Amino acid sequence: MRGVYVIEHVSTGRVYVGSTKNTTRRWRDHTKSLRLGVHHCSHLQRAWLKYGEQAFRFKMVEEVPSPVCLLEREQGWMNRTLKKFNTCPKAGSPLGMKLTTEQRAKIS
């Protein structure tokens, strides 16, 4: 299935918003990196480590028929979601993300 999904911290309602062409593979990728402690979203990773895997659920919030519209629909969900883990304000782009000194050193 193709669409917009959230990874929700059930007790707080805080979510990570994303979009994908393949939900099964994307959930597997998120879960793997979170279990290994290397997920790209540090806010989500810290919450996962603190509360445990059982505190989260993966759910589709919108099926998107065309892959061309995925990022646009993801951005729409990000714009209207107040409590989110996402560190990048723009869907599909790191623009606007504030990097730590350590992150900048790794990139250079």
C-alpha positions in Angstrom: 0.0 0.0 0.0 1.2 3.5 -0.8 0.4 6.5 1.5 1.0 8.6 4.6 1.7 6.8 7.9 2.4 7.7 11.4 4.4 6.0 14.1 2.5 7.0 17.2 3.5 7.0 20.9 0.2 5.7 22.1 0.1 7.2 25.6 1.0 10.8 24.5 -0.4 10.8 20.9 2.9 12.2 19.7 3.7 11.0 16.1 6.3 10.7 13.5 4.8 11.4 10.1 6.1 9.8 6.9 5.1 8.6 3.5 6.0 5.5 1.5 5.3 3.5 -1.6 5.6 0.3 0.4 4.2 0.3 3.9 5.4 -3.2 4.9 9.0 -2.5 3.9 9.0 1.0 5.4 7.7 -0.2 8.8 10.4 -3.0 8.8 13.1 -0.4 8.0 11.9 1.9 10.8 11.7 -0.9 13.3 15.1 -2.2 12.4 16.9 1.1 12.8 15.0 1.9 16.0 15.9 -1.4 17.5 19.6 -0.9 16.6 19.5 2.7 18.0 20.4 4.4 14.8 17.2 5.9 13.6 17.6 9.2 11.7 15.0 11.0 13.9 16.7 11.5 17.2 13.5 12.5 19.0 11.7 9.3 18.0 14.8 7.2 18.8 15.1 8.6 22.3 11.4 8.0 23.0 11.6 4.5 21.6 14.6 3.7 23.9 12.8 5.3 26.9 9.4 3.8 26.5 10.0 0.6 24.6 8.7 -0.8 21.3 5.4 -1.8 22.8 4.5 1.9 23.5 4.4 2.6 19.7 2.1 1.7 16.8 2.4 2.1 13.1 -0.7 3.1 11.3 -1.7 4.4 7.8 -3.6 7.7 7.9 -4.1 8.2 4.2 -3.9 6.0 1.2 -2.4 8.0 -1.7 -3.2 6.7 -5.3 -0.3 8.5 -7.1 3.3 8.4 -6.0 3.7 11.9 -7.3 1.4 13.2 -4.5 3.1 11.4 -1.6 5.3 14.3 -0.3 2.6 16.8 -0.7 0.2 14.7 1.3 2.9 14.0 3.9 3.5 17.7 4.3 -0.2 18.3 4.7 -0.3 15.9 7.6 2.9 17.4 9.1 1.4 20.9 8.9 -1.7 19.9 10.8 -0.1 17.7 13.4 1.0 19.6 16.5 2.6 16.9 18.5 5.2 15.3 16.3 8.7 13.7 16.5 9.8 14.9 13.1 12.9 17.1 13.2 12.7 18.2 9.6 9.9 20.8 9.0 9.7 19.9 5.3 8.6 16.5 4.0 11.4 14.7 2.0 13.9 17.4 2.7 16.4 18.2 5.4 16.0 21.9 4.7 15.3 23.9 7.8 16.7 21.2 10.1 19.0 22.4 12.7 22.2 20.3 13.0 24.2 19.9 16.2 27.9 20.5 16.2 28.5 16.8 16.3 26.2 16.2 13.3 28.0 18.9 11.3 31.4 17.3 12.1 30.2 13.9 10.9 29.0 15.4 7.6 32.2 17.2 7.0 
